[in-house]
Amino acid sequence: MENFLDYLKNNQKSFKEVSFNEVDSLVLAYLSYLHFPSTKIKLKDLDIIKTTKVRKNKEFIKKVTESRRYKDIELCFFVEDTNDLIEKQFSAITFLLPDNTMYISFRGTDSTLTGWKEDFNMAFMLPVPSQKEALNYTEKIARLIPRKFYLGGHSKGGNLAVYAGCNLNNNLENRILKIYSHDGPGFLKEFLTTSNYHHIKNKIEKIIPSSSIIGMLLYTNESYKVIKSTASGILEHDPFSWVVNNNSFVTLKKLTDGTIYTNKVINDFISSLSKKEREIFIESLFTVLKSTNLTTLEEISKNFIIKIPNILIAIYKLDNVNKKYILKTIKALIKSCIINLKELI
């Protein structure tokens, strides 16, 4: 089965010959995970070694830089900003397309605890710092470059694209061609009732794999397209697993039954807690994780066994209020599992 690497190899037609499509969006959304110079440069002139250290990403960027369709795209205004103090992990880049449009691409969550903490904060906070930054970045670019534009991103990047698009002023918003959310999480329920959201939601294209977990977190009102993946479970979040046929993804009729159950459990569980309860639980969880003195999920995963004493001490040191909320949260999760299991059966 083909993925977007095959698309890069097989589709050598220019944007004048074949118009911009959803797979192009994924390519440009995924590029935001890499590292670029701050100056304007064409994709064909990138130094692959400086752009990425990951082997599969090197193959990806090599195909991009050699592609007749992509190599002359200019990139500019690359920013990266991770701030532990305000719990912000943000990165974005703008691509100037040959058809005189542009694509503003937002990075999804990286492996840092700060990035994941900000994601968890979305369960009780709106906007989080990276959402504010996405709106500021979009306004800045749209004012500097008078082109029509696409907004997009994968994972949290998709959420940022939707948030930015919904909150632009009318003059800038009218230039949005489409907003792509590639398996991006939803929002707190109140966001979906705003006039800003309803005004723009018809321009949102949400694409999720059939076992989507990340993309179905929290709430979403826009219709979404379910697509085929060669992976299973949470691993379907990886865009390298998404099946491509010609210039589009292979679609499916619906999410899997197991995924519908899992997502209902998670969202019912979140809804059963007040915002304050969510906040206290998340703060307690990350206090425990930070006690390991490790900064990324990879480091925690590799060193989890030897860090168990640190974790147990951190749990013991939590005050009684935090311990009470953690216990209540665990009970709420178990209750949601049981209720929704009965419905599934």
N, C-alpha and C positions, 0 to 999 in steps of 0.2 A: 504494500500500500504506500502511496506517495504522501509526503508531507511538504512543508514549505521549503525545504532544501531542494526537493525535486522541482517545485514550482520555480525557484530561482534559476535552476539549470535549464528548464524546458521553456520558460516564457521569456524570450529575448526581445519581444516586441516593445516598442516605445509606448508612452502613455497616450500619444496621439493615435496610435494604431489600436491599442486596447485600453479602455478607460480604467481609472482607478477602481479597485475592488476590495473586498473584505480580506483577501489574502495579502494584498499590498499593505493594508492596515496592520495586520499582524506582524509582517516583516519590519515595518517602521516602529511599531510598538515594542518589539523585542530588541531592536537596536538600542533603545534607551537604557538597557541594562549594561551596556558597554561603556568604555571611557574614551572621551574624545577631546581634541584640542579646543581651546576657548575661541580660537579664530575661525573665520569662515573657511571651509575646505570642501572639496568634492569627495564623494565616497571613494572614487577610484584612487585618490591620493592618500588614503589612510595607511598608516603603518600598523599592520595586523598585530605585531608583537606588542606594541604599546596599547592597542585597543582592548585586548583581552588576553588572559592567561589560560582560559579554559579551552580544552581541546575541541569540544563540539562547537564552541562559539568561534573558534578560529576557522573551522570549516564553513560555518555560517557566514562570517564576515568576508571570507575569501570569495565565496559565491556572489555575495552582494557587490563587492568591488569589481568583480569581473563581468557582472551582468550588464548587457547592453541597456536593459530597462532601468537599472538603478545607478550605474557608475557615475553618471553626470549630475546626480542629485547633489545639491549643496546643503551642507549642514551648518548651523550657526546657533549662537546663544546657548551653548551647553552649560548647564549649572548642576552642581552637586552640593548639597548642604545637609549634613547630619549634625543635629544639635542635641546632645544628651540632656542638657539642662531643661529645655522645653519639650523634649521628647518628639523631635521632628526628624524624619528621614525623607528627603525630597531630592529628586533629580528630574530634569527635563531637557529636551533638545528640540530644535525646530528644523524641519526639512523643507527646502524650497524645491518644489517639483517643477519639471520642465513645462507643464501645461499652465504655468502661472498661478497655481494654487500652492498652499503649503500645508504641512501636517505637523501639528504640535503634539509631541509624544512625551508621555509621563511614565517614569519608571515605577515598577511595582515594588513590593517589599524586598529588601535585601536580607542578608542573613543576620544582621545585627539585632541585639536585644532591643535597641532603641526603635528600630523599624517595626519589630513585632509588637512592642509596647504601644506604639502609636496606632497600629491596627486594632488592638484590643480596646484602646480608648474610644474607638468609633462606636462601641456598644453603649456608651453613655454621654459622649461629647460630640457636639456639632457646632462649628467646624473644628476639626483637629488642625494643628499647624500646617501640615502639608496641603490640606484642602485650601486654606487661606493662600498659601504660597502658589498653588496651581492657578488660582483666580488672578493673583497679582501678575504672575508670569504671562498668562494668556492676554491680559489687558495690555501689558507692556509690548508684547510681540505684535498684537493686532494693531496697535497704534503706530508702531514703527514700520510695519510692512503692510501696505494697503492691498492685501490679496484676500480672496475667499479662502477659507481654511477648514481642515478637518481637525478634530481633537480625538486622541485615542491613547490607549494604554492597556497593558496586560495586568491582571490581578489588581492590586491597589491602584495602579496607574489608570485602569478603566474607571474606577470610582472617582479619581481626581479629575478625569476628563469630563465626566458627567457633572460633577459639582461645579467646575469652572464654567462649563457651557450654560448651566442653569442660572448662573449669577452674573453674567455679563450684562452690561447695559444694552438697550435695544439697538443702538447704532452698530455696535460690534457684533451682537448676537445675530443680526440679519446676515452677516457674512459667513456664518457657520454652514458648511455643506452637510456634514454628518458627524455624529459623536459615536466612536466605537469603544465599547467596553468588552474586552476579551477576558471573560471569566472574572470580572471585577465584582467585588461584594456590593451589597445594597447599602441602604441608609436607615437611620432611625425613622420610625413611621411618620413623624410630623413633617419631615422633609418632603415626603411624597404628596402632602396636602397643599404645598405652597403654590401660588400662582406661577412663580418662576419655573417650577418643575413642569407643571401642566402645559405651560406655553412652549416648552422646548422638547417634551418627551417624544414627539413624533420624529425627531431627528436622531434619536438614540437607537443604535443597533447593538443589542447585547447578544453575545455569542458564548455559549457554554457547552462543555462536553457532557455526555449523558450521565456521568457519575459526579457531576459538579458538587463540590462542598463549598469552596471559597466563593464562587460566583453566586451562590444561593444564600449566603449569610445575610442576616438582617432582612430588610424589606425591599422589594422591587415591584414597580407597577408596569414598567414597559414590557412589551412582549419580547420574548427571547427566542433565539434560534438554537436548537439542540443539535450538536454535531458529533460525529463518530471519532473515537480515539482508539489507538492501538494499545493504550495502557489500561489500567483498571484502578478504581478507587481514587484516592487523593492524588495518585500519580498522573491522572488525566489532566491535572492542572498544567502539566508541562506542554507547551505549545508544539514541541517537536513530535508529540504523539498525535496531533490533530491531522485527520486524513483529508487530503486535498484531491479534488478531481478537476482538472483544467484550471479555471480561474475562481473556484469557490470551494467551500468546505462541503464534505459529504454530510448531509443532514439526516437526522432521525426524527421519529414522530414525538418522542417524549423522553423524559428522564427515566432511569431505572426505578423499579419499586423500592429497592433498598435505599437509593439516594433520596427519594421522596420521604421515606421514613426518617432517615438520618437528619435531613434538613428540617423536618417538622419538629423532631426532638430538640434540636439545637435552638431553633427560633422560638418554640414554645417555652423552653427553659429560660431563654433570655427575657422573654416577655413576662415571665412569672416573677422576675426580680425588679425592684425599683432601680432607678438610675444610681441612687446612692449605694445600694447593695452591690450592683455591678462594679461600681468604682472601687469600693472597699475590697471586693474579692480580687479584682485585677491588680490593685496596688499590692495586696498581700502576696499574690502569686509571683509578681516580678521582684518583690523584695527578697523572696526565697531564692529565685533564680540568680539574682545579682550577688547573693551571698557566696556564690561559687567563684567570684572574681573573674569570670569568663565573659567575653563580650559578644560572642556569636553562638548561634544554635549548633553549628558544627562542632565548636569547641566543647559545648555542654554535652552533646551527644557522645563525643569521643571520650570524655573524661567523667561521665556521669557516675560510674561506680566509685571512683576515688573521691568524688565530691559529695557522696551521700552524707558523711558526718557534718559537713558545712550546712547542707540542706536541712538535716534534722535539727541542728542547733538553731538555724534561722526560724524554723517552724516553732520551736520551743519558746523563742524570744518574742514571738508575736503576742500582742496584748490580748486580753480575753475577748474584747469586742471583735477584733479581727478573726480570732479563732471561731467565734460564734457565727460570724458571717460566712466563713469558709464551710463550716458544717452545714449551715442552712443552704448554701449554694449546692453542695454535693447532694443533699436530700432532694432539692428541686430538680436536679439533673436526673436522679434515679426515678423520681416520680414521673417526669416527662417521658423517660424511656418506657416505663411500664404502661402508661396510658396510651402512647402511640403504638406500642407493640400490640396491644389489644385491637386497635383499629386496623393495623396491618394484617393481623390474623383473620 
